[in-house]
């Protein structure tokens, strides 16, 4: 993650955030390693870009969602329950014109309101 180009909104920024993405349309595999105040958290999600619902398990519980293309943008909509509260998230993934960066712009809706987050990843 390129921390200088990312904005975590109201959340604390992690010390490290690495995503390994494999894409063979319509399938996408996303492995994430995040190190921060909760220690090291690893997740792995598998999506299809045809809008079919997926279910994934994370350190924070079960997540259900869909992923589909909207032009050149991948829109991933998810929801999960955290301590009985429903959290909804919409991520918009775009690739930079030179193909060297992935931008993920998110809107997270919680019972206490919504906030935005923007992550930037440089291709390795």
C-alpha positions in Angstrom: 0.0 0.0 0.0 1.2 3.5 -0.8 0.4 5.2 2.5 1.1 8.7 1.2 -1.7 8.3 -1.4 -4.1 6.5 1.0 -6.7 7.9 3.4 -8.2 5.8 6.1 -10.9 8.3 7.1 -11.7 7.9 10.8 -9.8 4.6 11.1 -6.2 4.3 12.2 -3.8 3.6 9.3 -2.2 0.1 9.5 1.6 -0.2 9.7 1.5 -2.5 6.7 -1.1 -3.5 4.1 -0.3 -5.8 1.2 -2.7 -7.2 -1.3 -1.9 -10.0 -3.7 -4.5 -10.1 -6.5 -5.0 -12.8 -9.2 -7.5 -11.9 -11.9 -8.7 -14.3 -14.6 -12.1 -12.8 -15.5 -14.6 -13.6 -14.1 -12.6 -14.8 -11.1 -10.6 -12.7 -8.7 -8.6 -13.9 -5.7 -7.5 -11.3 -3.2 -5.1 -12.2 -0.4 -4.5 -9.4 2.2 -2.0 -9.1 5.0 -2.6 -6.2 7.3 -0.5 -5.3 10.4 -1.8 -2.8 12.8 -3.2 -2.2 16.3 -4.9 -5.7 16.1 -1.7 -7.5 15.2 -1.4 -9.3 11.9 -4.6 -10.1 10.1 -4.7 -12.3 7.0 -7.8 -12.6 4.7 -8.5 -14.3 1.4 -11.5 -13.5 -0.7 -12.7 -15.0 -4.0 -15.1 -13.0 -6.1 -16.6 -13.4 -9.5 -17.2 -10.3 -11.5 -20.6 -11.4 -12.8 -22.6 -10.2 -9.8 -23.1 -13.6 -8.2 -23.2 -13.5 -4.4 -20.1 -14.7 -2.5 -19.5 -15.5 1.1 -16.1 -15.1 2.8 -14.8 -15.5 6.3 -12.5 -13.0 7.9 -11.1 -12.3 11.3 -14.1 -10.0 11.8 -16.8 -12.6 10.8 -18.6 -13.7 7.8 -18.9 -11.3 4.8 -21.5 -11.6 2.0 -21.3 -9.6 -1.2 -21.3 -9.2 -4.9 -18.7 -7.9 -7.5 -19.5 -6.6 -10.9 -17.9 -4.4 -13.6 -19.3 -0.9 -14.2 -17.3 0.1 -17.2 -13.6 0.1 -16.2 -14.5 0.1 -12.5 -15.0 -3.0 -10.4 -17.8 -2.4 -7.9 -17.7 -4.7 -4.8 -20.6 -4.4 -2.4 -20.4 -6.2 0.9 -22.2 -6.5 4.2 -21.3 -8.1 7.5 -22.5 -8.1 11.1 -20.1 -6.9 13.8 -21.4 -7.4 17.4 -25.0 -7.4 16.1 -24.6 -4.2 14.0 -24.8 -4.4 10.2 -21.9 -2.8 8.3 -22.3 -2.2 4.5 -19.4 -1.3 2.3 -19.1 -0.3 -1.4 -15.6 -0.5 -2.9 -14.8 1.0 -6.3 -11.6 -0.4 -7.8 -9.9 1.4 -10.6 -6.5 0.9 -12.3 -4.4 4.0 -13.1 -4.0 4.9 -16.8 -0.4 3.6 -16.8 -1.5 0.3 -15.2 0.9 0.7 -12.3 -1.5 1.5 -9.4 -4.8 0.2 -8.1 -7.1 2.7 -6.3 -9.9 1.4 -4.1 -12.4 4.1 -3.0 -14.8 2.9 -0.3 -17.9 4.1 1.4 -18.6 2.3 4.7 -22.0 2.6 6.3 -22.3 1.8 10.0 -25.1 2.4 12.5 -23.2 5.5 13.6 -23.0 7.0 10.1 -21.0 6.7 7.0 -17.3 7.4 6.2 -15.0 7.2 3.2 -11.7 5.5 2.8 -9.3 5.6 -0.1 -6.5 3.0 -0.6 -3.7 3.2 -3.2 -1.6 0.2 -4.1 1.5 0.3 -6.3 2.0 -2.7 -8.6 5.0 -4.8 -7.5 
